[in-house]
Amino acid sequence: MSDRGLTHLDPLGRARMVDVTPKEVTHRRALARCKVLMKSETTNLIASNAIAKGDVLAVARVAGIQAAKQTAMLIPLCHPLLVGSVFVSFTIGDDSIEVEAQVDTVDRTGVEMEAMTACAVAALTIYDMCKSSDRSISVTDLALWEKSGGRSGIYRRPQAD
């Protein structure tokens, strides 16, 4: 909640899109991460490109990029933005894959939702491509890790000890 009340409600309590037209255009960046937990056999199959559906991480990367560009179509009160760049990367662990998505724009509102959507859809794509090998896969810990630009400045998620 802001000092002006609930920003996505009009005076009658109806949902509305926030007016960002008076905001300053700045470079904005957001970084999101999540984890895809699975059997170690599944991470081995992914790492050796042995999943029957094909190159899991290449497809998941493209899915994440597409998702970032479609975020406003999926999240009702999210502003459509001209996404300048999207980077989706993966770190393969013993029994998990960490998905990281970074999105940049020069606009009047941030790209946190685009980064989180890219991360989530990339993770779901990993699940979809591997579900015949491992039905126990789960997606966890989706979170914004960093954001910069705009009036609120820089945010960094505190590291867990």
DANOR-V837361 format. One record per residue. N is the residue number from 1. RES is the residue in three letters. SS is DSSP state (@ for helix, = for strand, . for the rest). Layout:
BEGIN
n = [N/N]
res = [RES/RES]
ss = [SS/SS]
END
This chain:
BEGIN
n = [1/2/3/4/5/6/7/8/9/10/11/12/13/14/15/16/17/18/19/20/21/22/23/24/25/26/27/28/29/30/31/32/33/34/35/36/37/38/39/40/41/42/43/44/45/46/47/48/49/50/51/52/53/54/55/56/57/58/59/60/61/62/63/64/65/66/67/68/69/70/71/72/73/74/75/76/77/78/79/80/81/82/83/84/85/86/87/88/89/90/91/92/93/94/95/96/97/98/99/100/101/102/103/104/105/106/107/108/109/110/111/112/113/114/115/116/117/118/119/120/121/122/123/124/125/126/127/128/129/130/131/132/133/134/135/136/137/138/139/140/141/142/143/144/145/146/147/148/149/150/151/152/153/154/155/156/157/158/159/160/161]
res = [MET/SER/ASP/ARG/GLY/LEU/THR/HIS/LEU/ASP/PRO/LEU/GLY/ARG/ALA/ARG/MET/VAL/ASP/VAL/THR/PRO/LYS/GLU/VAL/THR/HIS/ARG/ARG/ALA/LEU/ALA/ARG/CYS/LYS/VAL/LEU/MET/LYS/SER/GLU/THR/THR/ASN/LEU/ILE/ALA/SER/ASN/ALA/ILE/ALA/LYS/GLY/ASP/VAL/LEU/ALA/VAL/ALA/ARG/VAL/ALA/GLY/ILE/GLN/ALA/ALA/LYS/GLN/THR/ALA/MET/LEU/ILE/PRO/LEU/CYS/HIS/PRO/LEU/LEU/VAL/GLY/SER/VAL/PHE/VAL/SER/PHE/THR/ILE/GLY/ASP/ASP/SER/ILE/GLU/VAL/GLU/ALA/GLN/VAL/ASP/THR/VAL/ASP/ARG/THR/GLY/VAL/GLU/MET/GLU/ALA/MET/THR/ALA/CYS/ALA/VAL/ALA/ALA/LEU/THR/ILE/TYR/ASP/MET/CYS/LYS/SER/SER/ASP/ARG/SER/ILE/SER/VAL/THR/ASP/LEU/ALA/LEU/TRP/GLU/LYS/SER/GLY/GLY/ARG/SER/GLY/ILE/TYR/ARG/ARG/PRO/GLN/ALA/ASP]
ss = [./=/././=/./././=/./././././=/././././././././././=/=/=/=/=/=/=/=/=/=/=/=/././@/@/@/@/@/@/@/@/././././././././@/@/@/@/@/@/@/@/@/@/@/@/@/@/./@/@/@/@/././././././././=/=/=/=/=/=/=/=/=/=/./././=/=/=/=/=/=/=/=/=/=/=/=/././././@/@/@/@/@/@/@/@/@/@/@/@/@/@/@/@/@/@/@/./././././././=/=/=/=/=/=/=/=/=/=/=/././././././=/=/././././.]
END
